[in-house]
């Protein structure tokens, strides 16, 4: 049974930082690209960042470039999202996802991912 478990969310002031983690089990982690998505109240789920199976390639949404870094540790079956200079508009539930057959061009598409976590809330106060 595949499980993705996010952690590290919370309440932070604008300008602050958070590091999200996504612990994976039940799959061969290094054969999956990993992505982070977020969904704010009343809005559709949107792409945040993604990383290829061995971390060679990454992609970011324009809204987070320069502030957010995605990484992974295949030895620990964990993906990370380091978020700096947080803004109130970053407030959302953040989800990690795993996809087995992603290309560079498809890494931003939520429909291409096979497994999803339950999400972790990030709230940025102004």
Secondary structure per residue as TSV (DSSP state, phi and psi in degrees):
chain	resnum	aa	ss	phi	psi
A	1	X	-	360.0	122.8
A	2	X	-	-79.2	134.0
A	3	X	E	-134.3	135.4
A	4	X	E	-121.3	123.1
A	5	X	E	-123.5	114.8
A	6	X	E	-86.7	150.9
A	7	X	E	-153.3	166.6
A	8	X	-	102.5	-3.8
A	9	X	-	-71.6	172.1
A	10	X	E	163.5	-165.9
A	11	X	E	-103.0	129.5
A	12	X	E	-142.5	150.5
A	13	X	E	-78.2	155.1
A	14	X	T	-54.4	136.8
A	15	X	T	92.2	-11.0
A	16	X	-	-83.6	-175.2
A	17	X	-	-131.5	152.9
A	18	X	E	-143.9	151.5
A	19	X	E	-122.9	115.0
A	20	X	E	-91.0	145.9
A	21	X	E	-122.9	150.2
A	22	X	E	-132.9	106.1
A	23	X	E	-93.0	124.7
A	24	X	E	-108.0	145.0
A	25	X	E	-146.8	157.7
A	26	X	S	81.3	9.5
A	27	X	S	-145.6	162.5
A	28	X	-	-84.3	96.8
A	29	X	G	-54.7	-40.9
A	30	X	G	-71.8	-6.5
A	31	X	G	-96.5	4.4
A	32	X	S	-119.6	132.4
A	33	X	E	-72.5	152.4
A	34	X	E	-121.3	143.2
A	35	X	E	-135.1	156.4
A	36	X	E	-120.0	134.5
A	37	X	E	-129.1	163.8
A	38	X	E	-142.7	155.3
A	39	X	E	-139.9	117.8
A	40	X	-	-91.3	157.0
A	41	X	T	-55.0	129.6
A	42	X	T	77.1	5.0
A	43	X	S	-121.6	162.1
A	44	X	-	-76.8	157.0
A	45	X	-	-64.9	136.5
A	46	X	E	-129.4	152.5
A	47	X	E	-70.3	140.1
A	48	X	E	-114.9	-56.9
A	49	X	E	-160.9	157.2
A	50	X	E	-148.1	159.0
A	51	X	E	-142.9	139.9
A	52	X	-	-74.0	176.3
A	53	X	T	-57.4	-38.3
A	54	X	T	-112.6	14.6
A	55	X	S	79.2	10.8
A	56	X	S	-72.6	-37.5
A	57	X	-	-118.1	139.7
A	58	X	E	-133.3	155.5
A	59	X	E	-138.6	147.5
A	60	X	E	-135.5	147.7
A	61	X	-	-68.2	146.9
A	62	X	T	-58.4	-32.6
A	63	X	T	-69.9	-15.2
A	64	X	T	-119.0	-5.0
A	65	X	T	-56.5	134.1
A	66	X	T	87.1	-12.4
A	67	X	T	-116.3	-25.4
A	68	X	E	-124.3	138.6
A	69	X	E	-128.7	129.1
A	70	X	E	-99.8	143.2
A	71	X	E	-150.6	172.3
A	72	X	E	-151.4	155.0
A	73	X	E	-128.0	100.4
A	74	X	T	-67.5	-25.6
A	75	X	T	-68.8	-26.0
A	76	X	T	-105.5	2.1
A	77	X	T	53.7	42.4
A	78	X	E	-136.1	138.7
A	79	X	E	-111.4	153.1
A	80	X	E	-130.6	155.8
A	81	X	E	-136.0	104.9
A	82	X	E	-88.6	119.8
A	83	X	E	-117.4	118.5
A	84	X	-	-117.2	165.5
A	85	X	S	48.1	47.9
A	86	X	-	-65.5	147.1
A	87	X	-	-121.0	156.4
A	88	X	G	-55.1	-32.0
A	89	X	G	-72.7	-5.3
A	90	X	G	-82.9	-6.9
A	91	X	-	-61.5	124.8
A	92	X	E	-178.7	171.4
A	93	X	E	-88.3	128.1
A	94	X	E	-103.6	130.2
A	95	X	E	-117.9	139.2
A	96	X	E	-101.3	155.2
A	97	X	E	-146.3	152.6
A	98	X	E	-123.4	135.3
A	99	X	E	-133.5	134.4
A	100	X	S	-88.1	-29.9
A	101	X	S	-125.0	46.2
A	102	X	-	-89.4	143.5
A	103	X	-	-104.3	172.2
A	104	X	T	-56.2	-41.1
A	105	X	T	-73.7	-24.7
A	106	X	T	-96.0	-1.9
A	107	X	T	-68.3	-14.6
A	108	X	T	-94.3	-5.3
A	109	X	-	-96.4	118.7
A	110	X	G	-61.5	-31.6
A	111	X	G	-67.4	-15.8
A	112	X	G	-85.5	-7.7
A	113	X	-	-92.3	144.4
A	114	X	-	-93.7	-34.8
A	115	X	E	-131.8	147.4
A	116	X	E	-134.2	147.4
A	117	X	-	-85.0	178.9
A	118	X	-	-85.4	-14.6
A	119	X	-	98.6	154.3
A	120	X	E	-135.8	136.3
A	121	X	E	-80.8	132.4
A	122	X	E	-120.2	123.4
A	123	X	E	-124.3	124.1
A	124	X	E	-113.2	118.0
A	125	X	E	-92.0	148.3
A	126	X	-	-90.3	360.0
